[in-house]
Amino acid sequence: MIECMKKRRTIRKYTQQPIPDELLNELLEVASKASNTGNMQLYSVVVTRDQRGKERLAPAHFNQPMVTAAPVVLTFCADANRFVKWAEQRKAEAGFDNLQMFMAATIDAMLFAEAFAEAAEEKGLGLCYLGTTAYNAGEIIKILSLPRLVVPIITITLGYPEEPLPAQSERLPLAAILHEESYHDYTPESIDRFYKEKEELAVNKEFVRINHKETLAQVFTDLRYPKANNEHFSEVLLQVLKEQGFLKDE
């Protein structure tokens, strides 16, 4: 598992080799052993294989080509619905219609998704996480018929990687994320040190050049994740949480 993680890379191009049901179910079964909140397993996953289903999902993911090209698309959801229904049928009242339980269910869904990813990669499969799920959760809810107290959190496109494999994405050095005993805030000097390698990569220098920016940080803040977009999608997500029953509409 460690060696597999060391080689991890994002796979956006896949062969058309199908993924057997038996293998997919085995991977999901293994992933369900992941840690979760109170052993309640506040998550579900919707598996999309049908091409028409993938085409319906594609616009919600900004039509990224791997959505329709991947043999399988998996939408991992925070799901308090199942537990609440079980509680009601067992003469118990579950107060799960709130932000605290949405956070618990979100953590559970992410742990489940990551465990699945690790198991899938160990079997030679490639995948790509789609953060667009949270941006357009409302659309995905309608497409997948998700009921109250179910919210899509992350999507994974899955398939056998097409050769040649892409390069690994860079990561900050361990020292940049590790805090011993307590949090030690960053100084201008440590910021320069931790981001030096990332900023000096040829591919990142090219991003800066072609986007007519002064720094790599500006590529992220001005183009990829601008404030206006962040605020817009925040409002959209808050509305989704109200409609799905995790937030009160005050």
C-alpha positions as a Markdown table, in Angstrom:
| # | Residue | x | y | z |
|---|---|---|---|---|
| 1 | Met | 0.0 | 0.0 | 0.0 |
| 2 | Ile | 2.8 | 2.4 | 0.9 |
| 3 | Glu | 4.6 | 1.8 | -2.4 |
| 4 | Cys | 1.3 | 2.3 | -4.3 |
| 5 | Met | 0.7 | 5.6 | -2.6 |
| 6 | Lys | 4.3 | 6.8 | -3.5 |
| 7 | Lys | 3.4 | 6.2 | -7.1 |
| 8 | Arg | 0.0 | 7.9 | -7.0 |
| 9 | Arg | -0.9 | 10.1 | -9.9 |
| 10 | Thr | -4.1 | 11.5 | -11.3 |
| 11 | Ile | -5.4 | 9.5 | -14.3 |
| 12 | Arg | -7.7 | 11.3 | -16.7 |
| 13 | Lys | -7.4 | 9.0 | -19.7 |
| 14 | Tyr | -8.6 | 5.4 | -19.7 |
| 15 | Thr | -8.7 | 2.4 | -21.9 |
| 16 | Gln | -12.1 | 0.9 | -22.8 |
| 17 | Gln | -11.4 | -2.2 | -20.8 |
| 18 | Pro | -14.5 | -2.8 | -18.6 |
| 19 | Ile | -14.3 | -3.1 | -14.8 |
| 20 | Pro | -15.9 | -6.4 | -13.8 |
| 21 | Asp | -18.8 | -6.1 | -11.3 |
| 22 | Glu | -17.0 | -8.6 | -9.0 |
| 23 | Leu | -13.9 | -6.4 | -8.8 |
| 24 | Leu | -15.8 | -3.2 | -8.3 |
| 25 | Asn | -17.9 | -4.7 | -5.5 |
| 26 | Glu | -14.8 | -6.2 | -3.9 |
| 27 | Leu | -13.2 | -2.7 | -3.8 |
| 28 | Leu | -16.3 | -1.1 | -2.4 |
| 29 | Glu | -16.6 | -3.9 | 0.2 |
| 30 | Val | -13.0 | -3.3 | 1.3 |
| 31 | Ala | -13.5 | 0.4 | 1.4 |
| 32 | Ser | -16.5 | 0.0 | 3.7 |
| 33 | Lys | -14.1 | -1.2 | 6.4 |
| 34 | Ala | -12.7 | 2.3 | 6.6 |
| 35 | Ser | -13.0 | 4.2 | 9.9 |
| 36 | Asn | -16.2 | 6.2 | 10.3 |
| 37 | Thr | -18.2 | 8.2 | 12.8 |
| 38 | Gly | -19.6 | 6.0 | 15.6 |
| 39 | Asn | -19.8 | 3.1 | 13.2 |
| 40 | Met | -22.9 | 4.6 | 11.7 |
| 41 | Gln | -21.5 | 4.7 | 8.1 |
| 42 | Leu | -23.1 | 7.9 | 7.2 |
| 43 | Tyr | -22.3 | 7.6 | 3.5 |
| 44 | Ser | -23.5 | 6.0 | 0.2 |
| 45 | Val | -22.1 | 5.7 | -3.3 |
| 46 | Val | -23.9 | 5.9 | -6.6 |
| 47 | Val | -22.2 | 3.9 | -9.4 |
| 48 | Thr | -22.8 | 5.2 | -12.9 |
| 49 | Arg | -21.9 | 2.9 | -15.8 |
| 50 | Asp | -24.5 | 3.7 | -18.3 |
| 51 | Gln | -23.2 | 6.1 | -21.0 |
| 52 | Arg | -26.4 | 8.2 | -20.9 |
| 53 | Gly | -26.1 | 8.6 | -17.2 |
| 54 | Lys | -22.5 | 9.8 | -17.5 |
| 55 | Glu | -23.6 | 12.2 | -20.2 |
| 56 | Arg | -26.2 | 13.6 | -17.9 |
| 57 | Leu | -23.6 | 14.1 | -15.1 |
| 58 | Ala | -21.0 | 15.7 | -17.4 |
| 59 | Pro | -22.4 | 19.3 | -17.4 |
| 60 | Ala | -22.4 | 19.3 | -13.6 |
| 61 | His | -18.7 | 18.6 | -13.8 |
| 62 | Phe | -18.1 | 21.3 | -16.3 |
| 63 | Asn | -17.9 | 18.7 | -19.1 |
| 64 | Gln | -14.5 | 17.4 | -18.1 |
| 65 | Pro | -13.9 | 14.7 | -20.7 |
| 66 | Met | -13.0 | 11.9 | -18.2 |
| 67 | Val | -16.6 | 11.9 | -17.0 |
| 68 | Thr | -17.9 | 10.4 | -20.2 |
| 69 | Ala | -14.7 | 8.6 | -21.1 |
| 70 | Ala | -14.3 | 6.6 | -17.9 |
| 71 | Pro | -15.9 | 3.1 | -17.7 |
| 72 | Val | -17.3 | 3.9 | -14.3 |
| 73 | Val | -18.2 | 7.1 | -12.4 |
| 74 | Leu | -18.7 | 6.9 | -8.6 |
| 75 | Thr | -20.5 | 9.7 | -6.7 |
| 76 | Phe | -19.7 | 9.4 | -2.9 |
| 77 | Cys | -22.4 | 11.0 | -0.8 |
| 78 | Ala | -22.9 | 12.2 | 2.8 |
| 79 | Asp | -25.9 | 10.1 | 3.8 |
| 80 | Ala | -27.9 | 10.5 | 7.0 |
| 81 | Asn | -31.1 | 9.3 | 5.4 |
| 82 | Arg | -30.5 | 5.6 | 5.9 |
| 83 | Phe | -29.6 | 5.9 | 9.5 |
| 84 | Val | -32.6 | 8.2 | 10.3 |
| 85 | Lys | -35.0 | 5.8 | 8.6 |
| 86 | Trp | -33.5 | 2.9 | 10.6 |
| 87 | Ala | -33.9 | 4.9 | 13.8 |
| 88 | Glu | -37.5 | 5.7 | 13.1 |
| 89 | Gln | -38.3 | 2.0 | 12.4 |
| 90 | Arg | -36.7 | 1.1 | 15.8 |
| 91 | Lys | -38.6 | 3.6 | 17.9 |
| 92 | Ala | -35.7 | 6.0 | 18.1 |
| 93 | Glu | -35.5 | 9.7 | 17.1 |
| 94 | Ala | -32.3 | 10.7 | 15.3 |
| 95 | Gly | -31.5 | 14.4 | 15.5 |
| 96 | Phe | -29.3 | 14.4 | 12.4 |
| 97 | Asp | -30.9 | 17.3 | 10.5 |
| 98 | Asn | -28.1 | 19.7 | 11.4 |
| 99 | Leu | -24.6 | 20.9 | 10.4 |
| 100 | Gln | -22.8 | 18.7 | 12.9 |
| 101 | Met | -24.1 | 15.6 | 11.4 |
| 102 | Phe | -23.5 | 16.9 | 7.9 |
| 103 | Met | -19.9 | 17.3 | 8.8 |
| 104 | Ala | -19.8 | 13.8 | 10.3 |
| 105 | Ala | -21.4 | 12.3 | 7.2 |
| 106 | Thr | -19.0 | 14.3 | 5.0 |
| 107 | Ile | -16.0 | 13.0 | 6.9 |
| 108 | Asp | -17.4 | 9.4 | 6.6 |
| 109 | Ala | -17.9 | 9.8 | 2.8 |
| 110 | Met | -14.4 | 11.1 | 2.3 |
| 111 | Leu | -12.8 | 8.3 | 4.3 |
| 112 | Phe | -14.8 | 5.8 | 2.3 |
| 113 | Ala | -13.8 | 7.4 | -1.0 |
| 114 | Glu | -10.1 | 7.5 | -0.1 |
| 115 | Ala | -10.1 | 3.9 | 1.1 |
| 116 | Phe | -11.7 | 3.0 | -2.2 |
| 117 | Ala | -9.1 | 4.9 | -4.1 |
| 118 | Glu | -6.3 | 3.1 | -2.4 |
| 119 | Ala | -7.8 | -0.3 | -3.0 |
| 120 | Ala | -8.5 | 0.5 | -6.6 |
| 121 | Glu | -5.0 | 1.7 | -7.3 |
| 122 | Glu | -3.5 | -1.4 | -5.7 |
| 123 | Lys | -5.5 | -3.4 | -8.3 |
| 124 | Gly | -4.0 | -1.4 | -11.1 |
| 125 | Leu | -6.9 | 1.0 | -11.7 |
| 126 | Gly | -6.5 | 4.7 | -12.3 |
| 127 | Leu | -8.8 | 7.5 | -11.0 |
| 128 | Cys | -9.4 | 11.2 | -10.8 |
| 129 | Tyr | -11.1 | 13.0 | -8.0 |
| 130 | Leu | -13.6 | 15.7 | -9.2 |
| 131 | Gly | -14.0 | 18.6 | -6.8 |
| 132 | Thr | -16.8 | 19.9 | -9.0 |
| 133 | Thr | -19.2 | 17.7 | -7.1 |
| 134 | Ala | -19.6 | 20.3 | -4.4 |
| 135 | Tyr | -20.0 | 23.2 | -6.8 |
| 136 | Asn | -23.0 | 21.7 | -8.5 |
| 137 | Ala | -24.4 | 19.5 | -5.8 |
| 138 | Gly | -27.9 | 20.6 | -6.6 |
| 139 | Glu | -27.8 | 19.4 | -10.2 |
| 140 | Ile | -26.3 | 16.1 | -9.2 |
| 141 | Ile | -29.0 | 15.6 | -6.5 |
| 142 | Lys | -31.6 | 15.9 | -9.3 |
| 143 | Ile | -29.8 | 13.7 | -11.7 |
| 144 | Leu | -29.2 | 10.9 | -9.2 |
| 145 | Ser | -32.6 | 11.3 | -7.4 |
| 146 | Leu | -30.9 | 11.8 | -4.0 |
| 147 | Pro | -33.4 | 12.2 | -1.2 |
| 148 | Arg | -33.5 | 14.4 | 1.9 |
| 149 | Leu | -30.4 | 14.2 | 4.1 |
| 150 | Val | -28.2 | 13.0 | 1.2 |
| 151 | Val | -25.6 | 15.3 | -0.4 |
| 152 | Pro | -23.0 | 14.4 | -3.0 |
| 153 | Ile | -19.5 | 15.2 | -1.7 |
| 154 | Ile | -16.9 | 13.8 | -4.2 |
| 155 | Thr | -16.9 | 12.1 | -7.5 |
| 156 | Ile | -14.3 | 9.6 | -8.8 |
| 157 | Thr | -13.8 | 8.6 | -12.4 |
| 158 | Leu | -12.4 | 5.1 | -12.7 |
| 159 | Gly | -10.8 | 2.9 | -15.3 |
| 160 | Tyr | -7.6 | 1.2 | -16.4 |
| 161 | Pro | -5.0 | 3.9 | -17.2 |
| 162 | Glu | -4.2 | 4.7 | -20.8 |
| 163 | Glu | -0.4 | 4.7 | -21.6 |
| 164 | Pro | 1.8 | 6.7 | -21.3 |
| 165 | Leu | 1.0 | 7.6 | -17.7 |
| 166 | Pro | 1.1 | 11.3 | -16.8 |
| 167 | Ala | 3.7 | 12.7 | -14.5 |
| 168 | Gln | 3.0 | 12.8 | -10.8 |
| 169 | Ser | 1.7 | 16.1 | -9.4 |
| 170 | Glu | 4.1 | 17.9 | -7.2 |
| 171 | Arg | 3.5 | 18.2 | -3.4 |
| 172 | Leu | 4.8 | 20.5 | -0.8 |
| 173 | Pro | 7.6 | 19.1 | 1.4 |
| 174 | Leu | 6.5 | 17.4 | 4.6 |
| 175 | Ala | 8.0 | 20.2 | 6.7 |
| 176 | Ala | 5.4 | 22.5 | 5.2 |
| 177 | Ile | 2.4 | 20.6 | 6.6 |
| 178 | Leu | 3.9 | 19.1 | 9.8 |
| 179 | His | 3.5 | 20.9 | 13.1 |
| 180 | Glu | 5.0 | 19.2 | 16.2 |
| 181 | Glu | 3.0 | 19.4 | 19.4 |
| 182 | Ser | 1.3 | 22.7 | 18.4 |
| 183 | Tyr | 0.7 | 24.9 | 15.3 |
| 184 | His | 3.7 | 27.0 | 14.4 |
| 185 | Asp | 2.6 | 29.8 | 12.1 |
| 186 | Tyr | 4.5 | 30.5 | 8.8 |
| 187 | Thr | 7.0 | 33.2 | 8.4 |
| 188 | Pro | 7.8 | 35.0 | 5.1 |
| 189 | Glu | 11.0 | 33.0 | 5.0 |
| 190 | Ser | 9.4 | 29.6 | 5.5 |
| 191 | Ile | 6.7 | 30.4 | 2.9 |
| 192 | Asp | 9.5 | 31.2 | 0.4 |
| 193 | Arg | 11.3 | 28.0 | 1.4 |
| 194 | Phe | 8.3 | 25.7 | 1.3 |
| 195 | Tyr | 6.9 | 27.0 | -2.1 |
| 196 | Lys | 10.3 | 27.4 | -3.8 |
| 197 | Glu | 10.3 | 24.0 | -5.6 |
| 198 | Lys | 6.7 | 24.3 | -6.7 |
| 199 | Glu | 7.2 | 27.8 | -8.1 |
| 200 | Glu | 10.4 | 26.8 | -10.0 |
| 201 | Leu | 8.8 | 23.8 | -11.8 |
| 202 | Ala | 8.9 | 24.5 | -15.6 |
| 203 | Val | 5.2 | 23.6 | -16.0 |
| 204 | Asn | 4.2 | 26.1 | -13.3 |
| 205 | Lys | 6.4 | 28.8 | -14.7 |
| 206 | Glu | 4.6 | 28.2 | -18.0 |
| 207 | Phe | 1.2 | 28.5 | -16.3 |
| 208 | Val | 2.3 | 31.9 | -15.0 |
| 209 | Arg | 3.6 | 33.0 | -18.5 |
| 210 | Ile | 0.6 | 31.9 | -20.6 |
| 211 | Asn | -1.8 | 33.5 | -18.1 |
| 212 | His | 0.1 | 36.8 | -18.1 |
| 213 | Lys | 0.5 | 36.7 | -14.3 |
| 214 | Glu | 3.4 | 37.8 | -12.1 |
| 215 | Thr | 3.3 | 34.8 | -9.7 |
| 216 | Leu | 1.9 | 31.2 | -9.5 |
| 217 | Ala | -0.3 | 32.3 | -6.5 |
| 218 | Gln | -2.1 | 34.7 | -8.8 |
| 219 | Val | -2.9 | 31.9 | -11.2 |
| 220 | Phe | -4.7 | 30.2 | -8.3 |
| 221 | Thr | -6.4 | 33.2 | -6.8 |
| 222 | Asp | -7.3 | 35.2 | -10.0 |
| 223 | Leu | -8.1 | 32.4 | -12.4 |
| 224 | Arg | -8.6 | 29.0 | -10.9 |
| 225 | Tyr | -10.3 | 29.8 | -7.7 |
| 226 | Pro | -11.4 | 33.5 | -7.8 |
| 227 | Lys | -13.2 | 35.0 | -4.8 |
| 228 | Ala | -16.4 | 35.7 | -6.7 |
| 229 | Asn | -16.7 | 32.0 | -7.8 |
| 230 | Asn | -15.9 | 30.9 | -4.2 |
| 231 | Glu | -18.6 | 33.1 | -2.8 |
| 232 | His | -21.1 | 32.1 | -5.5 |
| 233 | Phe | -20.6 | 28.3 | -5.0 |
| 234 | Ser | -20.7 | 28.8 | -1.2 |
| 235 | Glu | -24.2 | 30.3 | -1.5 |
| 236 | Val | -25.2 | 27.5 | -3.8 |
| 237 | Leu | -24.0 | 24.8 | -1.3 |
| 238 | Leu | -25.7 | 26.5 | 1.6 |
| 239 | Gln | -28.9 | 26.4 | -0.3 |
| 240 | Val | -28.4 | 22.7 | -1.1 |
| 241 | Leu | -27.8 | 22.0 | 2.6 |
| 242 | Lys | -31.1 | 23.8 | 3.5 |
| 243 | Glu | -33.0 | 22.0 | 0.8 |
| 244 | Gln | -31.6 | 18.6 | 1.8 |
| 245 | Gly | -32.5 | 19.2 | 5.5 |
| 246 | Phe | -29.1 | 19.7 | 7.1 |
| 247 | Leu | -29.6 | 23.4 | 7.7 |
| 248 | Lys | -32.6 | 25.3 | 8.9 |
| 249 | Asp | -34.0 | 27.9 | 6.6 |
| 250 | Glu | -34.1 | 30.8 | 9.0 |
